[in-house]
Amino acid sequence: MNERAGSWLPKLQEVGERLAEEFVSARRPHAADDVPPPHELRASDADRERVAQVLQDAHADGRLTLDELEERLGVLYSARTLGQLAELTTDLLPADQQPLNLDGRPVSAIFKQEQRGGRWVVPAELDVTAMFGTTKLDLRDAILQNRQVIINATLVFGGLEIHVPEGLEVIRVAKDKTVRLTKQPTDPGAPVVEVRTTNFVGEIKIKEPPRRKRRR
């Protein structure tokens, strides 16, 4: 054989990702018409400050002139949506370092580890696939598109790890059986992440913040 050892892995990953996409597409319901895409969600003052800091850093190290900084800050403070904010930094940082992540595409880990975190928009329904790999979703600084988010998880000898903030409940639904995965109590009406699993020897781990000590 002329192929180097391990050269088959990228090809196997590509085939696995294609099969995973075909599988989730076949069972994916049509998105609700009244749910706006991530880039159309309203921006908060905190999101504006995140982007402003990136712009100021870019000016400080010479990537933006003073005129360019002032022009972008003008757009920044008049922006209404997350999409308008995200456009201001696309040429300043790599994709994985952007202050806002509006990528609502499925997350797939085929013979590798994939993660999504930071300030990202969790769509109302998200497809996750882990085949002989691990997918990590960090929700601690995320924006939930709905108060109830559905994660369609396909796990084939793979794992799904979810980091959650306080006040977020995670439940798992498999074969008409519902199990609460988070241990800490939540208030009535708290946001809920519902993980619907198609599981072939896979596992789900939930990482919760430490419990606060009660004051005496």
C-alpha positions as CSV (number, residue, x, y, z in Angstrom):
1,M,0.0,0.0,0.0
2,N,1.3,3.5,-0.9
3,E,-1.0,5.3,1.5
4,R,0.5,6.4,4.8
5,A,-0.8,5.0,8.0
6,G,-3.8,7.0,9.2
7,S,-4.4,8.6,5.8
8,W,-7.8,6.8,5.7
9,L,-9.1,8.7,8.7
10,P,-10.0,12.0,6.9
11,K,-11.8,10.0,4.2
12,L,-13.7,8.0,6.9
13,Q,-14.6,11.2,8.6
14,E,-16.0,12.7,5.4
15,V,-18.1,9.6,4.7
16,G,-19.4,9.6,8.2
17,E,-20.3,13.2,8.1
18,R,-22.2,12.7,4.9
19,L,-24.1,9.8,6.3
20,A,-24.9,11.7,9.5
21,E,-26.2,14.6,7.6
22,E,-28.4,12.4,5.4
23,F,-29.7,10.7,8.6
24,V,-30.6,13.9,10.5
25,S,-32.1,15.5,7.3
26,A,-34.4,12.5,6.9
27,R,-35.9,12.9,10.4
28,R,-35.7,16.7,10.7
29,P,-39.1,18.5,10.9
30,H,-39.7,21.7,9.1
31,A,-38.7,24.7,11.1
32,A,-41.4,26.9,12.5
33,D,-42.1,30.0,10.3
34,D,-42.3,32.3,13.3
35,V,-38.8,31.6,14.6
36,P,-36.4,34.2,13.4
37,P,-32.9,33.1,12.3
38,P,-30.0,33.9,14.6
39,H,-28.8,36.9,12.7
40,E,-32.1,38.6,13.0
41,L,-32.3,38.4,16.8
42,R,-32.1,41.7,18.7
43,A,-28.7,42.7,20.0
44,S,-28.2,43.6,23.7
45,D,-25.9,46.3,25.1
46,A,-23.6,43.6,26.4
47,D,-23.2,42.2,22.9
48,R,-22.4,45.7,21.6
49,E,-19.7,46.1,24.3
50,R,-18.2,42.7,23.3
51,V,-17.9,43.9,19.7
52,A,-16.7,47.3,20.7
53,Q,-13.8,45.8,22.6
54,V,-12.7,43.8,19.6
55,L,-12.8,47.0,17.5
56,Q,-10.8,49.0,20.0
57,D,-8.2,46.2,20.3
58,A,-7.9,46.2,16.5
59,H,-7.3,49.9,16.5
60,A,-4.7,49.7,19.3
61,D,-2.6,47.2,17.3
62,G,-2.9,48.9,14.0
63,R,-5.4,46.8,12.2
64,L,-8.0,49.6,12.0
65,T,-7.2,53.3,11.5
66,L,-8.9,55.9,13.6
67,D,-11.3,56.7,10.8
68,E,-12.2,53.1,10.4
69,L,-12.7,52.7,14.1
70,E,-15.0,55.7,14.3
71,E,-17.0,54.5,11.3
72,R,-17.5,51.0,12.7
73,L,-18.4,52.3,16.1
74,G,-21.1,54.4,14.5
75,V,-22.6,51.4,12.9
76,L,-22.2,49.4,16.1
77,Y,-24.2,51.7,18.3
78,S,-27.0,52.0,15.7
79,A,-27.2,48.3,15.0
80,R,-30.3,46.5,16.1
81,T,-29.6,42.8,15.3
82,L,-26.8,40.3,16.1
83,G,-26.2,39.9,12.4
84,Q,-25.3,43.6,12.0
85,L,-22.9,43.3,14.9
86,A,-21.2,40.2,13.6
87,E,-20.4,41.8,10.3
88,L,-18.2,44.4,12.0
89,T,-15.5,41.9,13.1
90,T,-15.5,39.2,10.4
91,D,-12.2,40.6,8.9
92,L,-10.5,41.0,12.3
93,L,-10.6,37.6,14.0
94,P,-10.7,33.9,13.0
95,A,-14.1,32.3,13.0
96,D,-13.4,30.5,16.3
97,Q,-12.4,33.8,18.1
98,Q,-15.4,35.9,17.0
99,P,-17.2,37.7,19.8
100,L,-20.5,36.4,18.4
101,N,-21.1,33.0,16.8
102,L,-24.3,32.9,14.7
103,D,-23.6,29.5,13.2
104,G,-26.8,27.5,13.5
105,R,-25.6,24.5,11.5
106,P,-25.6,21.0,12.9
107,V,-22.6,19.9,15.0
108,S,-20.9,16.7,14.0
109,A,-18.0,14.9,15.6
110,I,-16.9,11.9,13.4
111,F,-13.8,10.3,14.9
112,K,-12.9,13.6,16.5
113,Q,-14.0,16.2,19.0
114,E,-16.1,19.2,18.1
115,Q,-17.3,21.9,20.4
116,R,-19.4,25.1,20.3
117,G,-19.3,27.7,23.0
118,G,-18.7,31.3,23.8
119,R,-21.4,33.8,22.9
120,W,-23.4,31.7,20.4
121,V,-27.0,31.5,19.4
122,V,-28.5,28.1,20.2
123,P,-31.2,27.6,17.6
124,A,-34.7,26.4,18.6
125,E,-33.7,22.9,17.2
126,L,-30.1,21.7,16.9
127,D,-28.9,18.4,15.3
128,V,-25.8,16.9,17.0
129,T,-24.0,13.8,15.8
130,A,-21.1,12.0,17.6
131,M,-19.7,8.9,16.0
132,F,-16.6,7.5,17.7
133,G,-16.1,11.1,18.9
134,T,-17.3,13.7,21.4
135,T,-19.4,16.8,20.9
136,K,-19.2,19.5,23.6
137,L,-21.9,22.3,23.8
138,D,-21.2,25.1,26.3
139,L,-24.4,27.0,27.1
140,R,-23.0,29.1,29.9
141,D,-22.7,32.2,27.8
142,A,-25.1,31.2,25.0
143,I,-28.3,32.9,23.8
144,L,-31.2,30.5,23.6
145,Q,-33.4,31.2,20.6
146,N,-36.4,29.6,22.5
147,R,-37.1,29.0,26.1
148,Q,-37.4,25.3,25.1
149,V,-34.6,24.1,22.9
150,I,-34.6,20.7,21.3
151,I,-31.3,18.9,20.6
152,N,-31.6,15.9,18.3
153,A,-28.6,13.8,19.3
154,T,-27.3,10.8,17.3
155,L,-24.7,9.0,19.3
156,V,-22.8,6.1,17.8
157,F,-20.1,5.0,20.2
158,G,-19.8,8.7,20.9
159,G,-20.5,11.2,23.6
160,L,-22.4,14.5,24.1
161,E,-21.2,16.9,26.9
162,I,-23.3,19.9,27.8
163,H,-22.1,22.7,30.1
164,V,-25.1,24.5,31.6
165,P,-25.5,27.8,33.6
166,E,-27.6,28.1,36.7
167,G,-31.3,28.0,36.2
168,L,-31.3,25.9,33.0
169,E,-32.9,22.4,33.1
170,V,-31.9,19.6,30.8
171,I,-34.0,16.5,30.2
172,R,-33.5,13.5,28.0
173,V,-36.2,11.9,25.9
174,A,-35.5,8.4,24.5
175,K,-38.1,5.8,23.5
176,D,-40.9,7.7,25.2
177,K,-39.0,7.8,28.5
178,T,-38.1,11.2,30.0
179,V,-35.3,11.6,32.5
180,R,-34.1,14.8,34.1
181,L,-30.3,15.2,33.7
182,T,-29.6,18.3,35.7
183,K,-29.5,17.8,39.5
184,Q,-29.9,21.4,40.7
185,P,-33.4,22.8,41.2
186,T,-34.8,25.3,38.8
187,D,-37.7,27.8,39.0
188,P,-41.1,27.0,37.4
189,G,-41.0,28.3,33.8
190,A,-37.2,28.1,33.6
191,P,-35.7,27.5,30.1
192,V,-35.4,23.8,29.2
193,V,-33.1,21.9,26.9
194,E,-34.7,18.7,25.7
195,V,-32.2,16.1,24.3
196,R,-33.8,13.6,22.0
197,T,-31.5,10.7,21.5
198,T,-30.9,8.0,18.9
199,N,-28.3,6.1,20.9
200,F,-26.1,3.2,19.9
201,V,-23.7,2.9,22.8
202,G,-23.3,6.6,23.6
203,E,-23.4,8.7,26.7
204,I,-24.5,12.2,27.7
205,K,-22.7,14.2,30.4
206,I,-24.0,17.3,32.0
207,K,-21.6,19.8,33.7
208,E,-23.4,22.1,36.2
209,P,-21.9,25.0,38.1
210,P,-21.0,24.3,41.8
211,R,-23.9,24.6,44.2
212,R,-24.0,27.8,46.1
213,K,-23.7,27.5,49.9
214,R,-26.7,28.7,51.8
215,R,-26.3,31.6,54.1
216,R,-27.0,30.8,57.7
